[in-house]
Amino acid sequence: MTAQFPVVRPRRLRRTPALRRLVAETHVHPSDLVLPLFVKEGIAEPQPIASMPGVMQHTRESLRKAAYEAAEAGVGGLILFGIPAVKDGRGSAADDPAGIVQKALRDLSGDLGDSIVITADLCLDEYTDHGHCGILTSSGEVDNDATLERYASIAVAQAAAGVDVVAPSGMMDGQVAAIRTALDEGGYGNVAIMAYAVKYASAFYGPFRDAAECAPQFGDRSAYQQDPPNAEEAIREVLLDLDEGADVVMVKPALTYLDVIRRVRDAVHVPVAAYQVSGEYSMVEAAAAQGWIDRDRAIMETLVSIRRAGADIILTYWATEVARSLRA
Ligand code: PBG
């Protein structure tokens, strides 16, 4: 008797690289990727970030080069973070037309034109001496509504400097509406908003806080960022931001919230972005440096998982490298 079992053999479609490529359900394209970049005021040379091997705090000049390389590799967008030389209680440098991010945005929009989408993170934590994402009350809490006025002013300053997209990341209630109104009244109706709609209070931002020099000087961000156990709340945040005028919604971090990315993807009809944050990057780099995992395969596996979960856009510190390898 000939063996009848098993007739159905999924392994047939896995046999060769060509077969696997033909049936692949998920793809990562350079144009889906957004590269986060840090620019620091008052440094003469780019500074390496110890907890993020391969990532730099840039000078204005080295930033231009990194941005150009990303555009040349076909990366879809950049997101800029600034580190001012002087910080204060209200984050004055954030909306100063002569502030570091505004200067850098002018450089980049002049250099790059429309070859890549120029986004700026819109928050106060890199600019405040206390490291929180907003203005504080006398008792040391983040004052939601007073902070909205600051965000509105930052949005207009970034728009005047040539940004295509602003990305509010502070998790204040009403931030998208406040920014949309300010942009429209300022004559910047074309500037889009990529809202960090779903941003969890995460341990995986640790290395970023070294990079952006923005660790809170007291307390943490749990009173404004989302609580990790909650996923229904994420949908509520997304719907609120869309009501307020968000054009793109983001989930952050990515890897520990793949289920949330999928829920958001299924709930709305706008582009969904996911931020593969600093800790996700550093975890892979650290394990690879020890020889414990295959770095390149691990990077692609994380990116594919984020796309498979439903993200259209991925913010990743590996954007340029991955874009190059996909084109090679
Ligand atoms: C706040 C902001 C943070 C990140 C992006 N925007 C830090 C925070 O909320 O503490 C984290 C990004 C990363 O970890 O890569 N401006």
Residues whose N, C-alpha, C, O or C-beta is under 5 A from the ligand:
A	BS01	PBG	C123 D125 S169 F204 Y205 F208 V277 S278 G279
